[in-house]
Amino acid sequence: MYEYGFSNAYDKLQDADYNAFFEYYKRVFEKYNLKPELVLDLGCGTGSITLKMAKAGYDMIGIDLSCEMLDIARQKAADEGSDILFLNQDMTEFELYGTVDAIISSLDSINYITEEGGIEKLFKLCENYLNPGGIMIFDINSEYKLKEVLGNNTFVSEEDDIYYVWQNSFDEEENICSFILDFFVEKSDGSYDRFIEYQEERAYSKEEIENAVNLSGLKILGCFSDFSFSAPDSKSERLFFVLKKAD
């Protein structure tokens, strides 16, 4: 996942509003009267959100499985003079030197954990590395989005110097949505490099997430729909969970 060609094109292909995530995290901190200082970003990718948090004064650690993505994140941080520790680790097996005040995980990184028991391992690690009273905020693509919006659909787009075809298929038995991204990146001489990226996301129900969290010892403070503090409905596409470690 996330080979060199895709990692370099990722920020151009990604249509997420990074500022919306950043502002939502701040609103969550305010809602629960928390003032975290050291924050871990799980699945940080090229570091766009990590850097926004660092600029706002949070001490940041970023973890990602892709060396290529982290190379870009480190270069961004160097260019902006941000001192961020980036670690190349699997988020279901990560290790830190100490504990943190808060953990964030953005852009459905949790859905990329497809192996059985993976999210249980993740939440237990998060409970272990959070300070007492620490908070975790993460989002997932909902079952509805993966099955009905993305699943078994094809998308075609042209963004500046990148043209791509995004083909999806949803496996009802495994509850996994498979993505094949076939994209062409224009070079300075007018020719194109072609890259093919294959990814999978597991569709987790709200109940599956809740059961895994309960096994970890963390407490669920809320489950919200699409950057709000409203309860999700049957057509919510992105679900945010807020968890807390006991004081």
Residue frames as qw, qx, qy, qz and C-alpha x, y, z in Angstrom:
[[0.000, 0.887, 0.462, 0.000, 0.00, 0.00, 0.00],
 [0.041, -0.985, 0.056, 0.158, 1.14, 3.53, -0.84],
 [0.804, 0.091, 0.205, 0.551, 4.03, 2.87, -3.20],
 [0.376, -0.298, 0.077, 0.874, 6.39, 5.66, -4.25],
 [0.051, 0.278, 0.504, 0.816, 4.36, 6.95, -7.19],
 [0.335, -0.690, -0.588, -0.257, 1.10, 7.10, -5.27],
 [0.499, -0.588, -0.329, 0.545, 2.72, 8.68, -2.22],
 [0.277, -0.139, 0.171, 0.935, 4.03, 11.54, -4.34],
 [0.163, -0.331, -0.519, -0.771, 0.60, 12.10, -5.90],
 [0.273, -0.457, -0.809, 0.249, -1.36, 11.57, -2.67],
 [0.067, -0.470, -0.327, 0.817, -1.80, 15.21, -1.64],
 [0.216, 0.165, -0.395, -0.878, -3.06, 16.14, -5.09],
 [0.372, -0.210, -0.828, -0.362, -5.49, 13.21, -5.21],
 [0.236, -0.393, -0.763, 0.455, -6.75, 13.65, -1.65],
 [0.105, -0.569, -0.344, -0.739, -9.88, 15.83, -1.62],
 [0.507, -0.588, -0.571, 0.266, -10.19, 15.91, 2.17],
 [0.060, -0.867, 0.031, -0.494, -10.50, 19.21, 3.99],
 [0.622, 0.025, -0.564, 0.542, -7.56, 18.92, 6.38],
 [0.044, -0.292, 0.284, -0.912, -8.57, 22.12, 8.12],
 [0.695, -0.350, -0.225, -0.586, -12.00, 20.64, 8.90],
 [0.831, -0.170, -0.496, 0.188, -10.31, 17.77, 10.77],
 [0.400, 0.159, -0.404, 0.807, -8.02, 20.15, 12.62],
 [0.295, -0.335, 0.088, -0.891, -10.87, 22.43, 13.66],
 [0.796, -0.319, -0.366, -0.362, -13.01, 19.47, 14.71],
 [0.711, -0.073, -0.546, 0.437, -10.27, 18.11, 16.97],
 [0.118, 0.202, -0.327, 0.916, -10.01, 21.51, 18.66],
 [0.554, -0.332, -0.127, -0.753, -13.79, 21.58, 19.15],
 [0.833, -0.233, -0.501, -0.033, -13.68, 18.11, 20.72],
 [0.500, 0.045, -0.505, 0.702, -10.93, 19.20, 23.11],
 [0.161, -0.246, 0.160, -0.942, -13.01, 22.24, 24.06],
 [0.691, -0.311, -0.373, -0.535, -16.21, 20.21, 24.44],
 [0.857, -0.308, -0.400, 0.104, -14.59, 17.89, 26.97],
 [0.315, -0.925, 0.177, -0.118, -12.52, 20.63, 28.63],
 [0.899, -0.155, 0.171, 0.372, -9.18, 19.09, 27.66],
 [0.154, 0.938, -0.285, -0.120, -5.87, 20.80, 26.97],
 [0.948, -0.029, 0.169, 0.269, -3.57, 18.13, 25.55],
 [0.102, -0.848, 0.394, 0.340, 0.06, 19.00, 24.95],
 [0.116, -0.376, 0.857, 0.332, 1.60, 15.87, 23.42],
 [0.768, 0.343, 0.202, -0.502, -0.51, 14.34, 20.63],
 [0.389, -0.169, 0.843, 0.330, 0.01, 11.16, 18.61],
 [0.604, 0.464, -0.145, -0.632, -1.23, 11.09, 15.00],
 [0.587, -0.068, 0.804, 0.073, -1.84, 7.46, 13.96],
 [0.549, 0.492, 0.605, 0.301, -1.79, 6.88, 10.21],
 [0.091, -0.749, -0.045, 0.654, -0.38, 10.36, 9.65],
 [0.674, 0.639, 0.320, 0.186, 0.34, 9.85, 5.92],
 [0.535, 0.483, 0.018, 0.693, 2.17, 12.82, 4.40],
 [0.414, -0.271, -0.431, 0.755, 1.70, 14.78, 7.62],
 [0.017, -0.515, -0.297, -0.804, -0.76, 17.45, 6.50],
 [0.556, -0.716, -0.288, -0.308, -2.88, 17.29, 9.66],
 [0.772, -0.338, -0.232, 0.486, 0.14, 16.58, 11.87],
 [0.403, 0.177, 0.021, 0.898, 1.72, 19.82, 10.66],
 [0.254, -0.645, -0.271, -0.668, -1.47, 21.82, 11.24],
 [0.721, -0.631, -0.286, 0.014, -1.55, 20.57, 14.82],
 [0.699, -0.156, -0.124, 0.686, 2.14, 21.36, 15.32],
 [0.183, 0.426, 0.128, 0.876, 1.68, 24.90, 14.01],
 [0.460, -0.690, -0.265, -0.492, -1.11, 25.37, 16.56],
 [0.211, -0.679, 0.511, -0.483, 1.30, 24.57, 19.38],
 [0.941, -0.231, 0.158, -0.190, 0.76, 20.87, 20.00],
 [0.170, -0.553, 0.801, 0.154, 3.84, 18.64, 20.37],
 [0.854, 0.290, -0.060, -0.428, 3.31, 15.98, 17.71],
 [0.361, -0.288, 0.867, 0.184, 4.33, 12.40, 16.99],
 [0.710, 0.383, -0.175, -0.565, 3.32, 10.86, 13.67],
 [0.486, -0.188, 0.851, 0.066, 3.14, 7.14, 12.91],
 [0.733, 0.467, -0.105, -0.483, 2.59, 5.57, 9.51],
 [0.877, -0.042, 0.466, 0.108, 3.28, 2.22, 7.85],
 [0.702, 0.644, 0.160, 0.259, 4.47, 3.79, 4.59],
 [0.592, -0.359, 0.108, 0.714, 8.12, 4.87, 4.45],
 [0.306, 0.370, 0.425, 0.767, 7.36, 6.82, 1.28],
 [0.220, -0.836, -0.390, -0.317, 4.59, 8.82, 2.93],
 [0.596, -0.722, -0.107, 0.334, 6.80, 9.55, 5.93],
 [0.565, -0.005, 0.224, 0.794, 9.62, 10.77, 3.69],
 [0.060, 0.613, 0.371, 0.695, 7.23, 13.40, 2.32],
 [0.481, -0.818, -0.306, -0.078, 5.96, 14.24, 5.82],
 [0.671, -0.463, -0.015, 0.578, 9.52, 14.71, 7.12],
 [0.403, 0.219, 0.282, 0.842, 10.39, 16.96, 4.18],
 [0.166, -0.767, -0.388, -0.483, 7.26, 19.08, 4.78],
 [0.602, -0.752, -0.201, 0.175, 8.18, 19.43, 8.45],
 [0.632, -0.214, 0.117, 0.736, 11.77, 20.38, 7.59],
 [0.233, 0.478, 0.362, 0.766, 10.57, 22.97, 5.08],
 [0.317, -0.782, -0.276, -0.460, 8.34, 24.56, 7.72],
 [0.129, 0.495, -0.575, 0.638, 10.82, 24.27, 10.58],
 [0.770, -0.401, 0.044, -0.493, 8.55, 21.95, 12.60],
 [0.034, 0.410, -0.884, 0.223, 10.18, 19.52, 15.03],
 [0.855, -0.054, 0.064, -0.512, 8.00, 16.40, 14.71],
 [0.311, -0.325, 0.893, 0.020, 8.95, 12.82, 15.53],
 [0.786, 0.270, -0.231, -0.507, 7.81, 10.56, 12.67],
 [0.435, -0.315, 0.840, -0.078, 7.93, 6.79, 13.23],
 [0.557, 0.226, -0.631, -0.490, 7.60, 4.04, 10.63],
 [0.189, -0.059, 0.914, -0.354, 5.37, 1.55, 12.45],
 [0.310, -0.359, -0.793, -0.384, 2.24, -0.55, 12.03],
 [0.338, -0.432, 0.150, -0.823, -0.53, 1.17, 14.00],
 [0.874, -0.323, -0.203, -0.302, -1.66, -2.19, 15.42],
 [0.888, -0.152, -0.226, 0.370, 1.83, -2.86, 16.82],
 [0.247, 0.788, -0.164, 0.540, 3.22, 0.61, 17.57],
 [0.694, -0.413, -0.349, 0.476, 5.61, 1.40, 20.42],
 [0.049, 0.904, -0.034, 0.423, 6.34, 4.76, 22.04],
 [0.432, 0.285, -0.564, 0.644, 9.00, 5.94, 24.48],
 [0.033, 0.134, 0.614, -0.777, 6.31, 7.20, 26.85],
 [0.163, 0.614, 0.764, -0.115, 2.67, 8.19, 27.10],
 [0.082, 0.242, 0.309, 0.916, 0.72, 10.94, 25.32],
 [0.233, 0.222, 0.443, -0.837, -2.17, 13.22, 26.21],
 [0.668, 0.473, 0.221, -0.530, -4.23, 12.56, 23.09],
 [0.383, -0.057, 0.809, 0.442, -4.35, 10.34, 20.02],
 [0.553, 0.544, 0.046, -0.630, -5.90, 11.26, 16.70],
 [0.400, -0.016, 0.826, 0.397, -6.42, 9.11, 13.61],
 [0.370, 0.552, 0.033, -0.747, -7.82, 10.75, 10.51],
 [0.492, 0.464, -0.477, -0.561, -9.20, 9.93, 7.10],
 [0.944, 0.001, -0.027, -0.330, -10.57, 6.44, 7.85],
 [0.201, 0.572, -0.787, 0.113, -7.16, 5.01, 8.77],
 [0.529, -0.172, 0.727, -0.402, -8.99, 2.57, 11.07],
 [0.848, 0.358, 0.117, -0.374, -10.82, 1.05, 8.08],
 [0.532, 0.617, -0.578, -0.054, -7.46, -0.01, 6.64],
 [0.245, -0.324, 0.867, -0.288, -7.11, -2.45, 9.55],
 [0.723, 0.108, -0.383, -0.565, -8.67, -5.46, 7.84],
 [0.446, 0.130, -0.876, 0.128, -7.28, -8.43, 9.77],
 [0.668, -0.545, -0.461, -0.211, -9.41, -10.16, 12.39],
 [0.689, -0.571, -0.273, 0.354, -8.73, -8.77, 15.86],
 [0.506, 0.330, 0.003, 0.797, -6.75, -5.83, 14.50],
 [0.163, -0.698, -0.063, -0.694, -8.85, -3.03, 15.97],
 [0.777, -0.605, -0.173, -0.025, -8.90, -4.77, 19.36],
 [0.769, -0.080, -0.078, 0.630, -5.07, -4.72, 19.33],
 [0.239, 0.527, 0.081, 0.812, -5.07, -1.07, 18.30],
 [0.412, -0.748, -0.128, -0.505, -7.40, 0.13, 21.06],
 [0.839, -0.480, -0.146, 0.209, -5.49, -1.82, 23.73],
 [0.632, 0.117, -0.026, 0.766, -2.26, -0.14, 22.61],
 [0.014, -0.640, -0.127, -0.758, -3.95, 3.25, 22.67],
 [0.656, -0.706, -0.175, -0.201, -5.20, 2.63, 26.21],
 [0.842, -0.255, -0.107, 0.463, -1.67, 1.65, 27.22],
 [0.513, 0.137, 0.058, 0.845, -0.01, 4.76, 25.77],
 [0.145, -0.748, -0.244, -0.601, -2.59, 7.36, 26.83],
 [0.079, 0.196, -0.573, 0.792, -2.08, 9.31, 30.03],
 [0.035, -0.481, -0.814, 0.325, -4.88, 8.97, 32.61],
 [0.202, 0.735, 0.327, -0.558, -7.78, 11.06, 31.37],
 [0.098, -0.343, 0.572, 0.739, -6.28, 11.05, 27.87],
 [0.633, 0.512, 0.289, -0.504, -8.50, 11.13, 24.80],
 [0.336, -0.060, 0.770, 0.539, -8.58, 9.41, 21.41],
 [0.514, 0.592, 0.157, -0.601, -10.44, 10.78, 18.39],
 [0.223, -0.156, 0.812, 0.516, -10.81, 8.84, 15.16],
 [0.622, 0.378, 0.027, -0.685, -13.13, 8.55, 12.19],
 [0.433, 0.010, 0.872, 0.230, -14.24, 5.68, 9.98],
 [0.369, 0.057, -0.527, -0.763, -15.94, 5.38, 6.64],
 [0.644, -0.015, 0.480, -0.596, -19.38, 4.06, 7.53],
 [0.477, 0.133, 0.862, 0.105, -20.81, 0.77, 6.30],
 [0.468, 0.759, 0.385, -0.239, -23.25, 2.80, 4.22],
 [0.173, 0.849, -0.336, -0.370, -20.45, 4.71, 2.47],
 [0.205, -0.422, 0.842, 0.266, -18.31, 1.67, 1.71],
 [0.430, 0.260, 0.864, 0.020, -21.24, -0.45, 0.53],
 [0.368, 0.747, 0.546, -0.092, -23.50, 2.05, -1.20],
 [0.138, 0.943, -0.091, -0.289, -21.38, 5.07, -2.16],
 [0.034, -0.692, 0.669, 0.268, -17.97, 3.59, -2.95],
 [0.540, -0.104, 0.835, 0.020, -18.60, -0.13, -3.32],
 [0.528, 0.362, 0.729, 0.243, -18.98, -1.59, -6.85],
 [0.285, 0.931, 0.171, -0.150, -18.59, 1.86, -8.41],
 [0.685, 0.130, 0.188, 0.692, -16.00, 3.40, -10.74],
 [0.042, -0.940, -0.114, 0.318, -14.82, 7.02, -10.58],
 [0.670, 0.336, 0.196, 0.632, -12.80, 8.88, -13.20],
 [0.160, -0.953, -0.117, 0.229, -11.11, 12.21, -12.59],
 [0.638, 0.432, -0.023, 0.637, -8.47, 14.56, -13.94],
 [0.409, -0.881, -0.110, 0.211, -6.66, 16.78, -11.43],
 [0.077, -0.863, 0.390, 0.310, -4.05, 19.17, -12.90],
 [0.321, 0.576, -0.716, -0.230, -1.31, 16.83, -14.12],
 [0.203, -0.104, 0.957, -0.178, -2.92, 13.61, -12.84],
 [0.683, 0.020, -0.333, -0.650, -5.57, 11.45, -14.51],
 [0.108, -0.184, 0.944, -0.250, -6.95, 8.45, -12.65],
 [0.681, -0.181, -0.498, -0.505, -9.55, 5.70, -12.75],
 [0.231, -0.275, 0.747, -0.560, -10.76, 4.45, -9.35],
 [0.667, -0.094, -0.604, -0.425, -12.51, 1.05, -9.50],
 [0.333, -0.318, 0.668, -0.585, -14.14, -0.41, -6.39],
 [0.647, -0.147, -0.679, -0.315, -15.74, -3.70, -5.45],
 [0.446, -0.436, 0.480, -0.617, -17.43, -4.69, -2.20],
 [0.439, 0.029, -0.898, -0.002, -17.26, -8.24, -0.79],
 [0.612, -0.494, -0.092, -0.611, -20.44, -8.80, 1.24],
 [0.898, -0.241, -0.358, 0.078, -19.07, -11.94, 2.96],
 [0.660, -0.017, -0.296, 0.690, -15.80, -10.38, 4.08],
 [0.152, -0.931, -0.289, 0.161, -17.25, -6.87, 4.52],
 [0.474, -0.445, 0.280, 0.706, -14.26, -5.47, 2.63],
 [0.479, 0.857, 0.114, -0.156, -14.21, -2.80, -0.06],
 [0.708, -0.123, 0.361, 0.594, -11.33, -3.20, -2.55],
 [0.235, 0.912, -0.012, -0.335, -9.97, -0.21, -4.46],
 [0.719, 0.090, 0.359, 0.589, -7.86, -0.26, -7.61],
 [0.091, 0.915, 0.004, -0.392, -6.46, 3.15, -8.53],
 [0.714, 0.235, 0.377, 0.541, -4.94, 3.32, -12.00],
 [0.026, 0.956, 0.117, -0.267, -3.41, 6.75, -12.46],
 [0.681, 0.423, 0.146, 0.579, -1.18, 8.64, -14.85],
 [0.328, -0.825, -0.057, 0.457, 1.11, 11.45, -13.70],
 [0.560, 0.799, 0.029, 0.217, 2.40, 13.94, -16.26],
 [0.710, -0.309, 0.046, 0.631, 6.16, 14.53, -16.30],
 [0.084, -0.733, 0.075, 0.671, 7.95, 17.75, -17.22],
 [0.105, -0.247, 0.684, 0.679, 8.54, 16.53, -20.79],
 [0.587, 0.155, -0.166, -0.777, 4.82, 15.93, -21.37],
 [0.552, 0.031, -0.819, -0.152, 4.98, 12.15, -21.10],
 [0.688, -0.481, 0.078, -0.538, 3.23, 10.20, -18.34],
 [0.090, 0.244, -0.928, 0.265, 4.21, 7.76, -15.62],
 [0.715, -0.282, -0.391, -0.507, 1.60, 5.12, -14.84],
 [0.032, -0.245, 0.828, -0.503, 1.05, 3.74, -11.33],
 [0.650, -0.328, -0.547, -0.413, -1.43, 1.18, -10.06],
 [0.111, -0.302, 0.665, -0.673, -2.36, 1.21, -6.36],
 [0.590, -0.317, -0.695, -0.262, -4.42, -1.49, -4.64],
 [0.121, -0.261, 0.569, -0.770, -6.08, -0.87, -1.27],
 [0.447, -0.406, -0.780, -0.168, -8.68, -2.44, 0.99],
 [0.228, -0.299, 0.394, -0.839, -10.95, -1.05, 3.72],
 [0.205, -0.292, -0.928, 0.109, -13.07, -3.06, 6.10],
 [0.370, -0.515, -0.227, -0.739, -16.60, -1.88, 6.83],
 [0.228, -0.099, -0.796, 0.551, -17.03, -1.77, 10.61],
 [0.333, -0.701, -0.525, -0.350, -20.41, -1.38, 12.19],
 [0.221, -0.703, 0.255, -0.626, -20.85, 1.02, 15.11],
 [0.873, -0.423, 0.082, -0.230, -21.44, -2.03, 17.31],
 [0.907, 0.155, -0.169, 0.354, -18.18, -3.71, 16.24],
 [0.283, 0.590, -0.293, 0.698, -16.22, -0.59, 17.12],
 [0.519, -0.623, 0.183, -0.556, -17.99, -0.29, 20.48],
 [0.971, -0.236, -0.042, -0.027, -17.29, -3.93, 21.35],
 [0.761, 0.301, -0.226, 0.528, -13.60, -3.59, 20.49],
 [0.013, 0.654, -0.257, 0.712, -13.29, -0.38, 22.52],
 [0.732, -0.546, 0.077, -0.401, -14.97, -1.95, 25.54],
 [0.965, -0.056, -0.147, 0.211, -12.40, -4.78, 25.51],
 [0.536, 0.484, -0.245, 0.646, -9.57, -2.24, 25.69],
 [0.436, -0.475, -0.485, 0.590, -10.67, -0.52, 28.89],
 [0.061, 0.039, 0.118, 0.990, -11.29, 2.78, 27.13],
 [0.217, 0.567, 0.658, -0.445, -14.65, 4.53, 27.49],
 [0.230, 0.446, 0.547, 0.670, -16.68, 5.87, 24.57],
 [0.004, -0.378, -0.312, 0.871, -17.63, 9.49, 25.18],
 [0.510, 0.592, 0.193, -0.594, -19.52, 9.84, 21.92],
 [0.462, 0.147, 0.719, 0.498, -20.10, 8.72, 18.35],
 [0.206, 0.700, 0.145, -0.668, -20.87, 11.57, 15.96],
 [0.665, 0.532, 0.482, 0.207, -21.70, 12.13, 12.32],
 [0.511, 0.590, 0.260, 0.568, -19.59, 14.07, 9.81],
 [0.324, 0.246, -0.188, 0.894, -17.73, 16.75, 11.84],
 [0.426, -0.571, -0.138, -0.688, -20.73, 17.37, 14.10],
 [0.108, -0.171, 0.818, -0.538, -21.84, 16.45, 17.60],
 [0.747, 0.063, 0.016, -0.662, -25.03, 14.89, 16.25],
 [0.679, -0.109, 0.723, -0.066, -25.76, 11.18, 16.40],
 [0.038, 0.234, -0.755, -0.611, -25.15, 9.37, 13.08],
 [0.751, 0.265, 0.256, -0.548, -28.08, 8.19, 10.98],
 [0.859, 0.145, 0.486, 0.068, -28.39, 5.41, 8.40],
 [0.663, 0.672, 0.141, 0.298, -26.81, 7.56, 5.67],
 [0.276, -0.900, 0.301, 0.152, -23.98, 9.17, 7.60],
 [0.802, 0.526, -0.253, 0.127, -20.80, 8.65, 5.59],
 [0.445, 0.404, -0.562, 0.568, -18.14, 9.46, 8.18],
 [0.689, -0.658, -0.283, -0.111, -18.44, 8.53, 11.86],
 [0.192, 0.611, -0.513, 0.572, -16.28, 10.14, 14.53],
 [0.778, -0.454, -0.429, 0.073, -15.61, 8.34, 17.80],
 [0.025, -0.726, 0.415, -0.547, -14.29, 10.02, 20.95],
 [0.841, -0.249, -0.463, 0.125, -12.74, 7.72, 23.55],
 [0.174, -0.805, 0.357, -0.441, -11.27, 8.42, 26.97],
 [0.603, 0.066, -0.718, 0.342, -8.94, 6.64, 29.36],
 [0.565, -0.721, -0.402, 0.008, -9.99, 6.55, 32.98],
 [0.024, -0.874, 0.270, -0.402, -8.54, 9.31, 35.19]]
